Amino acid sequence: MRGIPSVLALLALAALGGCATPPPASHPEALAAFRQTNDPLEPTNRVLYRVSNAVASVSLTPIARAYRSAVPEPVRTGITNIFSNLGGPFRFGNDVLQAKSQRAGDTLMRFLINSTIGLGGIFDVASDWGYPNHPADLGMTLAVWGVPSGPYLFLPLLGPSNPRDAFGFAAGTVASPLRALGSGAAATAFHWASLGTTTVSQYAQNLPAIESVKRTALDPYATFRSLFRQHRQAEIEAAEQGGGHTIPVWFDLPKQPSE
Amino acid sequence: MLDRRSLVLAGLVLVLGRPVAAEDEVTEAKAFVHRTGEAILSVVNGDMSPGDKHQALARIVTDSVDVDGVARFALGRFWGLATAAQRETYLSLFRQYLVFNVTGRLSQYKGTTFKIGRAIPMNGNIAVTTTIYVPNNQPADLQWIVSLSSGTPKIVDLVAEGTSLRVTQRSDYASVITRNGGQDVQALLDAMRAQLTRMTSGGNG
């Protein structure tokens, strides 16, 4: 429950901070570009980006680096798979909320196959069997429902986001099925341990890409903003186009006109 | 003499002819991506010295990528703002940047293999999907956007996880120019030159 107020507090803080000045109306191209960038809080976002980077470089980055060098890739994949599998019911709920029967079916089959034959989610057998993984979260569900993203936000710890996805993340933390395990000390400990492990394993997976952007981009902040937007848009478009029935991808379907 | 029958016939040829041409283009784009991928990997996985590898990869990049087209796309609306001399400088800096960036990255991919997936026409280009298998990494999908408009196939973009390389590059450059007043591309040229110096002096930096 603590998630939502702290995100709201951050939003308020961001709103109080500096705002970017839009270019004058005499430069229509520049104005259009400004609107497209949709980052009116850029000065504040840049501060938060710098602070997050400074914090990560002495905390998350060395941990993720150590994790990458100490744990061999197949084990890392197994750990990622376990936590991804635990998120199955949550993704299923979102697939249903998005009214995407095929994707919901994929998620359900994945959870059933990987929880059993995949030994508690360690092995992603379902992907090989034609049920590929796909992301599904509350931010995407809201997007499919037509909720606009709102302006770009860089949130400490969470990174690139926007009001819609930040709200989805906060609400998702509250609605996580892991919470249904109970509220005792053991359940709380497990929740934090899983959150910590997920964060480190995800960050470790993305670390080479993150470091490559920082090395090669002239303006890493703007590059991350662009990458986040494009990536998110592609995820949402894939969700919007997901239709049909649940069948493995290898099943011989009549050819789609677009293929 | 154009009577109605020949018009109908011409129409039929147009309608029926098009999918065949598209099919040919898809096959051609696929073959091109296969050739280029094989060429890159034979260098990356080969036994040449790092210097020779760099040169061989640079040649593949300049032969297979529409470098100037990508460069113009990446500068976007600021292309019109640049003077002739600035454009010249920009294109030259961009060429060097692309070659260094690509060759620097590729050298980390020893042992990589790839598989060609499906190819579909997309906005006048062909999008060819490949799955890349890098040792110690999970398989990743990479889309090669191939243009056939010049007669010879050229790569105009690479898309990974929904993110386009040239769109991302454009955001980066636009931000540098905008943050320096947005009226002159000189700041970008200076930043690119400084970056190149850094890259060439610090290994694949």
Contacts between the chains, C-beta under 8 A, distances in Angstrom:
chain1	res1	chain2	res2	distance
A	23	B	182	6.9
A	27	B	182	7.8
A	29	B	77	5.3
A	30	B	178	7.6
A	30	B	182	5.7
A	33	B	77	7.0
A	33	B	174	6.6
A	33	B	178	7.4
A	37	B	171	8.0
A	72	B	136	7.8
A	73	B	136	4.3
A	73	B	137	6.8
A	73	B	138	8.0
A	77	B	138	6.0
A	205	B	138	7.8
A	212	B	105	7.1
A	215	B	205	6.2
A	216	B	101	5.7
A	216	B	195	7.9
A	217	B	172	5.1
A	218	B	172	5.4
A	218	B	173	7.1
A	218	B	175	7.9
A	218	B	176	5.0
A	218	B	188	7.5
A	218	B	191	4.8
A	218	B	192	7.0
A	218	B	195	6.2
A	219	B	172	5.5
A	219	B	175	4.4
A	219	B	176	5.4
A	219	B	179	7.3
A	221	B	175	7.5
A	222	B	171	5.3
A	222	B	172	5.6
A	222	B	174	7.5
A	222	B	175	3.3
A	222	B	176	7.8
A	223	B	168	5.9
A	223	B	171	6.4
A	223	B	172	4.7
A	223	B	175	8.0
A	225	B	171	6.9
A	226	B	163	7.8
A	226	B	167	6.7
A	226	B	168	4.9
A	226	B	171	3.4
A	226	B	172	7.2
A	227	B	163	5.1
A	227	B	168	5.8
A	230	B	162	5.6
A	230	B	163	4.3
A	230	B	164	6.4
A	230	B	167	6.3
A	230	B	168	7.1
A	231	B	161	5.6
A	231	B	162	5.0
A	231	B	163	5.3
A	233	B	162	6.7
A	234	B	161	6.9
A	234	B	162	2.2
A	234	B	163	7.4
A	235	B	162	6.7
A	237	B	162	7.9
A	238	B	162	7.9
A	258	B	120	6.7
A	259	B	118	6.7
A	259	B	120	6.3
